[in-house]
Amino acid sequence: GEEVAQTPKHLVRGEGQKAKLYCAPIKGHSYVFWYQQVLKNEFKFLISFQNENVFDETGMPKERFSAKCLPNSPCSLEIQATKLEDSAVYFCASSQYRTEAGNTIYFGEGSWLTVV
Amino acid sequence: SQKIEQNSEALNIQEGKTATLTCNYTNYSPAYLQWYRQDPGRGPVFLLLIRENEKEKRKERLKVTFDTTLKQSLFHITASQPADSATYLCALPTSGGSYIPTFGRGTSLIVHP
């Protein structure tokens, strides 16, 4: 598609439940990024993929967060045993190129996770 | 990693005036800097990219400057309109050679008719 598609738009989970978010990058884009934005705070980088391979996962809280990008499937971000502080908007973004001279990344509309 | 500072106070200006937003960074000099616009409830939208060897970049009513000595970028919107009201984010590579953008907290711009 011509835009990054994220689902669901809103998700409510009880503390301790699992949450799974999906992202379909723009067709032809090889790189996928996940960011977390808590309230109006800055974006926290979580993980990036080059096709189905993890490229950088330095931002991932690995004990409860996991992510995948499998061929012919939307990418996913899963949070096991959600906590209240996981409440945030999770943005997926994609880009076509990777270059140290600068690359434009295109964001989806975000998935709003509320943990109660 | 890079630390990015943007004015957390909203900038209120009158329609038709030029809005100027500031982005300061504190660590290494990045190869490029980007500006994005974010509307409430939406994802950020890319506006402009300026590279370290460029002092100024323009696109329609937008102008970005990049001063690597001051470690600062200025983002200007000339002849501002109420539709320009949004949060503007600057982004830089997370670290030297990285292609992953780190975002500032953004500055909210409110243009009054």
HADDOCK unambig.tbl for C-alpha pairs under 7 A between the chains (distance, minus, plus):
assign (segid A and resid 41 and name CA) (segid B and resid 105 and name CA) 5.73 0.50 0.50
assign (segid A and resid 42 and name CA) (segid B and resid 103 and name CA) 6.38 0.50 0.50
assign (segid A and resid 42 and name CA) (segid B and resid 104 and name CA) 5.83 0.50 0.50
assign (segid A and resid 42 and name CA) (segid B and resid 105 and name CA) 4.30 0.50 0.50
assign (segid A and resid 43 and name CA) (segid B and resid 103 and name CA) 5.89 0.50 0.50
assign (segid A and resid 98 and name CA) (segid B and resid 99 and name CA) 6.27 0.50 0.50
assign (segid A and resid 99 and name CA) (segid B and resid 99 and name CA) 6.25 0.50 0.50
assign (segid A and resid 100 and name CA) (segid B and resid 31 and name CA) 6.90 0.50 0.50
assign (segid A and resid 100 and name CA) (segid B and resid 97 and name CA) 5.62 0.50 0.50
assign (segid A and resid 100 and name CA) (segid B and resid 98 and name CA) 6.45 0.50 0.50
assign (segid A and resid 100 and name CA) (segid B and resid 99 and name CA) 5.67 0.50 0.50
assign (segid A and resid 101 and name CA) (segid B and resid 31 and name CA) 6.09 0.50 0.50
assign (segid A and resid 101 and name CA) (segid B and resid 32 and name CA) 6.45 0.50 0.50
assign (segid A and resid 102 and name CA) (segid B and resid 32 and name CA) 5.96 0.50 0.50
assign (segid A and resid 102 and name CA) (segid B and resid 99 and name CA) 6.81 0.50 0.50
assign (segid A and resid 104 and name CA) (segid B and resid 46 and name CA) 6.88 0.50 0.50
assign (segid A and resid 106 and name CA) (segid B and resid 45 and name CA) 6.83 0.50 0.50
assign (segid A and resid 107 and name CA) (segid B and resid 43 and name CA) 5.51 0.50 0.50
assign (segid A and resid 107 and name CA) (segid B and resid 44 and name CA) 6.07 0.50 0.50
assign (segid A and resid 107 and name CA) (segid B and resid 45 and name CA) 6.81 0.50 0.50
assign (segid A and resid 108 and name CA) (segid B and resid 43 and name CA) 5.65 0.50 0.50
assign (segid A and resid 109 and name CA) (segid B and resid 42 and name CA) 4.95 0.50 0.50
assign (segid A and resid 109 and name CA) (segid B and resid 43 and name CA) 4.52 0.50 0.50
assign (segid A and resid 110 and name CA) (segid B and resid 42 and name CA) 6.95 0.50 0.50
assign (segid A and resid 110 and name CA) (segid B and resid 43 and name CA) 6.17 0.50 0.50
